Amino acid sequence: MSEPVPLTGTGTTGRGPAKAPSRRLSPALRYVLRRLLQAVLVMMLVMVGSFLLVKLAPGDMVDAMAGTRDLTADQIASLRERYGLDQSVFVQLIRYMALLATFDFGYSPINAAPAMDVILARLPVTAILVVCSVSLSMVIGTIFGVLASRFAGKAVDLGISLFMLLLYATPSFIIAILLILIFAVKLHWLPIAGFESVGMGYTGLTYLKDVAAHLILPVTALCTFYIAIYGRIGRASMLEVLKLDFVRTARGKGLTEGRVFYVHALRNALLPLVTMAGLQVSSLFGGAVLIETIFGLPGMGRTAFDAVFQRDTNLLLGVVFISSLAVVIVNFVIDMLYMVLDPRVNLK
């Protein structure tokens, strides 16, 4: 009887060919790549839609220029050819998207400068305004919401709820006007408008104090509505989390009520507030138009407002692109934070 022939090339186990190590991407990496692809597609759709909407509006920047200058018909035709406005909308869209891929927003004839330079000069004002508003409203609103839930059904809860309702029901422009009348006109504590004191030549810490003084009123006007939102969401989220099993387990272990409330329950209750922060950023870029106009801030909101009336298409679309990009980036970061803060998030 012949001896069994040993298998070759199968490793030491003799269970068939060894499998190559898997090269499939991890679920977390696939989740990140999928979110990045979605962000790119969203940006493309936003810019194409914005370009077509602008083209549907009557008139263009050459018409706006002709309204303020004494231009002949030949000069108007020459300007249209120079800026490519004599081409079809489809050709203009393809050319604009090609330039946009290189972060070239074109030329702003109204400002006599590249649109990118104008936007970069105005971006810091809006960025500071939005960051300060989001941070303060989230912190103050969360504190109010946690305190209301901590004393649910008591006088503290009732007082905070009434205050939140008042902030929620009052439009931001009304609050802005009241703040100007009280703190700038009546008390003379704060400046009325502007981003800094013109012609003072402040530097260093003095300059920072001057900018902070100019931002107190507009940031407060932007914060009030969202303080109410965070407070109401925070209160409801905390009361919901306090009913969960892991909170009862923590209490059963003998932990103090303060530790259960502020350590175990609060972290889980913050997740809806993180989501709200992403929504607030997108809303603030729109709301900044009104606040920047009231307080005379040279930000992107006011720039977009002026670009609409002056038919400066390149500048307007550049503002839309930067604003949309900021919103997409913030929401992408929030998605990543959710993945870190809550391991239960579905990565499919």
Secondary structure, 3 states (H helix, E strand, C coil): CCCCCCCCCCCCCCCCCCCCCCCCCCHHHHHHHHHHHHHHHHHHHHHHHHHHHHHHCCCCHHHHHHHHCCCCHHHHHHHHHHCCCCCCHHHHHHHHHHHHCCCCCCEECCCCEEHHHHHHHHHHHHHHHHHHHHHHHHHHHHHHHHHHHHCCCCHHHHHHHHHHHHHHHCCHHHHHHHHHHHHHHHCCCCCCCCCCCCCCCCCHHHHHHHHHHHHHHHHHHHHHHHHHHHHHHHHHHHHHHCCCHHHHHHHHCCCCHHHHHHHHHHHHHCHHHHHHHHHHHHHHHHHHHHHHHHCCCCCHHHHHHHHHHCCCHHHHHHHHHHHHHHHHHHHHHHHHHHHHHCCCCCCC
